[in-house]
Amino acid sequence: MTRTTRVEPVSEDQEDAVIGLAWRVIDVTDPDAPQEISRHNLEPEAIEAARLYEAETSSEPGSDSDDTQDYDASQANVGKSDE
C-alpha cells in the first residue's frame, strides 16, 4: 500500500519566540493514527526521507503508483496523464 507522509517542524516555545529544533517525517496514511517515521536536523533531509519512504511503499504489490507531487514545474507535461 502506498504511504502518504507529511514533513513538519518540531519547535519549542520560549517566551516571545518559537525555536525550531528539528524536522520530522510523519506517516499520515491513516489520518486517525499518524506515526512519526524519522527526525532530521534540516528540512531538505526530512523531505528527501519522506520521498524515499513513499517511493519504497509504492512498489509493494497492490499499491497505487507514486504520485507526481514533486514534479519540476518547468516541464510543461510532467505529472499529466495521457487521458
C-alpha positions as CSV (number, residue, x, y, z in Angstrom):
1,M,0.0,0.0,0.0
2,T,1.4,3.4,-1.0
3,R,2.1,5.5,2.1
4,T,1.5,9.2,2.5
5,T,3.8,11.4,4.5
6,R,3.9,14.9,5.9
7,V,7.0,16.9,6.9
8,E,6.6,19.2,9.8
9,P,8.8,21.3,12.1
10,V,9.5,20.3,15.7
11,S,9.6,23.5,17.7
12,E,9.6,24.8,21.3
13,D,8.0,28.0,22.6
14,Q,10.3,30.2,24.7
15,E,8.9,33.4,26.0
16,D,8.2,35.5,22.8
17,A,10.0,33.3,20.3
18,V,9.4,29.9,18.7
19,I,12.7,27.9,18.4
20,G,12.9,25.4,15.6
21,L,14.6,22.3,16.8
22,A,14.2,19.7,14.0
23,W,12.0,18.4,11.2
24,R,10.0,15.2,11.4
25,V,8.5,12.9,8.9
26,I,5.0,11.7,9.8
27,D,3.2,8.7,8.1
28,V,-0.3,10.0,7.6
29,T,-1.7,7.2,5.5
30,D,-4.2,6.6,8.3
31,P,-5.3,10.1,9.3
32,D,-6.6,8.7,12.6
33,A,-3.3,7.2,13.6
34,P,-0.3,9.3,12.3
35,Q,3.1,7.8,13.1
36,E,6.5,9.6,13.3
37,I,8.9,7.9,10.9
38,S,12.1,9.9,11.5
39,R,13.6,13.2,12.6
40,H,16.1,15.4,10.8
41,N,18.2,18.5,11.5
42,L,17.4,20.1,8.2
43,E,14.2,20.4,6.2
44,P,15.7,19.2,2.9
45,E,16.9,16.0,4.7
46,A,13.3,15.4,6.0
47,I,11.8,16.0,2.6
48,E,14.2,13.5,1.0
49,A,13.4,10.9,3.7
50,A,9.7,11.4,3.1
51,R,10.1,11.0,-0.7
52,L,12.2,7.8,-0.2
53,Y,9.7,6.3,2.2
54,E,6.7,7.0,-0.1
55,A,8.7,5.6,-3.1
56,E,9.6,2.4,-1.3
57,T,6.0,1.6,-0.4
58,S,4.7,2.5,-3.9
59,S,6.5,-0.6,-5.3
60,E,4.8,-3.0,-3.0
61,P,2.2,-5.4,-4.5
62,G,-1.3,-3.8,-4.7
63,S,0.0,-0.2,-4.3
64,D,-1.0,2.7,-6.4
65,S,1.9,4.2,-8.3
66,D,3.7,7.1,-6.6
67,D,2.1,10.4,-7.3
68,T,3.9,13.3,-9.1
69,Q,3.8,15.8,-6.3
70,D,7.5,16.6,-6.7
71,Y,7.5,17.3,-10.4
72,D,9.6,20.0,-12.0
73,A,7.1,22.8,-12.8
74,S,9.4,24.0,-15.6
75,Q,8.5,20.8,-17.6
76,A,5.0,21.5,-19.1
77,N,3.7,17.9,-19.4
78,V,5.2,16.3,-16.3
79,G,2.6,14.9,-14.0
80,K,-0.2,15.0,-16.6
81,S,-1.9,11.8,-17.8
82,D,-2.5,11.0,-21.4
83,E,-6.2,10.6,-20.9
